[in-house]
C-alpha cells in the first residue's frame, strides 16, 4: 500500500470514529435520545395521573352539587354533624 493510501484510510477511519462518537455522545445523540425518552415517559405517566385526579375531582364536584345523600355523608365525616333525631353519646 502506498503512503498516500494509508493516510487516506487513516483519515477516513478517524472521520468515521468521530461520526460514531458524535452519534453516541453528541448533542441529540443516542444518550441524549434515551434521556429524552425517559423524560417523555415520566411526563406521560404524570399526565395520566393528573387526568385521573381531575376526573375524580370532577365527579366529586358533581356529587357535591347534586347528591344530597353524599353531601350528608361528607358533612358527617368531615364536620362531625348529626341529624336532629340522632343521639350523641360521649364517653367520659
N, C-alpha and C positions, 0 to 999 in steps of 0.2 A: 504494500500500500504506500502511496505517496504521502509525503508530509502534508500536502495540501488537503488530501482526503481525510487524513487523521484530524486535522484542525477543523474541517467541516463537520465531521461526525461528532467531535468533541463539543463543538458549538451547538450542534443540533441536540445532543444529549443534554447539555446544560440548559438549553431552552425548554426542552420537554420536562426536565426536573423542575424548572421554575414554574411552568404552567401547572404541573401537578401540585406543587407547593401552594400556589395561589388558589387552586381549585379546592384544596382541603382547608387551608388556614386563612386564606384571604377574606376580605370583606365580601359578604354574600357567598362565601364558600360553604363547603359541606358542614363544617362545625357550626357556623352561623345559622345555616338552614335548620339543623337539628335543634338549636336553641330556640329559634323562632317557632318551630313546630311545637315544642314543649310549652312555650308561652301561649300559643294559639289554643292548645288543648286545655290549659288552665283557664283561659278566658271563656272557652265554650262551656266548660263544666260550671264555672261561676255564673255564667249567663243562664244555664239551665236551673241552677239553684235559685237564682233571683226570680226567674219566671215562675217557678213553683211557689215560692214565698208570696209573690204578687197574687197568684191565683188563690192561695189560701186567704190572704188579706181581703181580696175582693169578695170571696164567699163569706167571710166574717162580717164585712160591712153590710152585705145584702141581708144576712140573717139578723143583724142588729137593727136594720131598718124595718124588716117585715115580719119577723118571727117573734111573737110575744112570749112564747114559752122559752125560747132561747134567751131573750132579754132577761126574763125572770131568773133563769139558771145562772146567768153571768152576774146579775145583781146579788144573788145569794152567795155565790162563790167568792166574788171579789170584794163585796161590800158588807157581807155578813147580814144581809137583810132577811127578815122573816115576814110571813104574811100575817094578817090580822087574827086568823083563827088558830095560829100555832102557839104552843107554849115553849118557852126557852128555859132550860134547866142549866143552872150554873153551879158546877161543883165547888165546894169550899176549899 
